[in-house]
Amino acid sequence: MFGEPVAGAGGADDSDLARATNHALAAETRLGFSKHQPLVYHSEGGSISELNLDRHLTERVNARLMAAEQAARDMLEARRDDLMAIATRLNEVRVMTGDEVRKMLDVRDG
């Protein structure tokens, strides 16, 4: 939404990209969401290293990540004005509380 991705999104085992990849990998190998052999369970021990060995698995995980990214972009685009207002306010004050964000979004509890 704000330009090119920055290095903070990936690059380390605890990065957002690594976590998203692990979730997509789990969906394909351990959670039964895969269209390819959904009932076969793969141990968590292999995890990311499996992607280096199985090109087809890597393609399925990447497709899942691409779909999730598009869904996130679509949700953000639908609220672009709100997103820009929050980003502008954050640029001014650096930190906002959840109540402040909810007030800007006019979100009501319950």
C-alpha positions in Angstrom: 0.0 0.0 0.0 2.9 2.4 0.7 5.4 1.3 -1.9 8.1 -1.4 -2.0 8.5 -3.9 0.8 11.3 -3.4 3.3 13.8 -5.8 4.7 12.0 -6.0 8.0 9.3 -8.2 6.5 11.6 -11.1 5.8 15.2 -12.3 6.4 15.0 -14.0 9.7 13.4 -17.1 11.1 11.0 -15.0 13.2 10.1 -12.5 10.5 6.6 -12.0 9.2 7.5 -13.7 6.0 9.0 -16.7 7.7 5.9 -17.0 9.9 3.5 -16.7 7.0 5.5 -19.3 5.1 5.4 -21.7 8.1 1.6 -21.2 8.3 1.2 -21.9 4.6 3.5 -24.9 4.8 1.5 -26.3 7.7 -1.7 -25.8 5.7 -0.2 -27.9 2.9 1.5 -30.6 5.1 0.0 -30.9 8.6 -3.5 -29.3 8.8 -5.3 -31.2 6.0 -6.0 -28.1 3.9 -4.0 -29.3 0.8 -5.8 -30.4 -2.3 -2.8 -32.7 -2.8 -2.9 -35.7 -0.4 -4.8 -33.8 2.3 -4.9 -36.7 4.7 -1.1 -37.3 4.8 0.5 -35.8 7.8 4.1 -34.5 7.6 6.1 -34.1 10.8 6.8 -30.5 11.9 10.5 -31.5 12.1 11.1 -31.3 8.4 9.2 -28.0 8.0 11.0 -25.3 5.9 13.7 -27.7 4.7 11.0 -29.6 2.9 10.6 -26.6 0.6 14.2 -27.0 -0.6 13.5 -30.6 -1.6 10.0 -30.6 -3.0 9.4 -28.1 -5.9 5.7 -29.0 -6.1 5.2 -28.3 -2.4 7.1 -25.0 -2.8 4.8 -24.0 -5.6 1.7 -24.8 -3.6 3.0 -22.9 -0.5 3.9 -19.9 -2.7 0.5 -20.0 -4.3 -1.2 -20.0 -0.9 1.0 -17.0 0.2 0.2 -15.1 -3.0 -3.5 -15.6 -2.5 -3.2 -14.5 1.1 -1.3 -11.4 0.1 -4.0 -10.5 -2.5 -6.7 -11.0 0.1 -4.9 -8.6 2.5 -4.4 -6.1 -0.3 -8.1 -6.3 -1.2 -9.1 -5.7 2.4 -6.8 -2.8 2.8 -7.8 -1.2 -0.5 -11.4 -1.4 0.6 -10.5 0.8 3.6 -7.8 2.9 1.9 -9.0 6.2 3.2 -9.0 4.9 6.8 -5.6 3.3 6.3 -4.2 6.6 5.0 -5.7 8.6 7.9 -4.2 6.2 10.4 -0.8 6.2 8.7 -0.9 10.0 8.7 -1.8 10.2 12.3 0.9 7.6 13.2 3.4 9.7 11.4 2.5 12.6 13.6 2.3 10.9 17.0 4.3 7.7 16.4 2.1 5.6 18.8 -1.6 5.2 19.0 -3.8 3.2 21.4 -6.3 0.7 20.2 -9.1 3.1 21.4 -7.7 5.8 19.2 -7.6 3.6 16.2 -11.2 2.3 16.9 -12.4 5.9 17.2 -10.8 6.8 13.9 -12.5 3.7 12.3 -15.7 4.5 14.1 -15.7 0.9 15.4 -18.2 0.2 18.2 -17.8 -2.6 20.8 -20.2 -5.5 20.7 
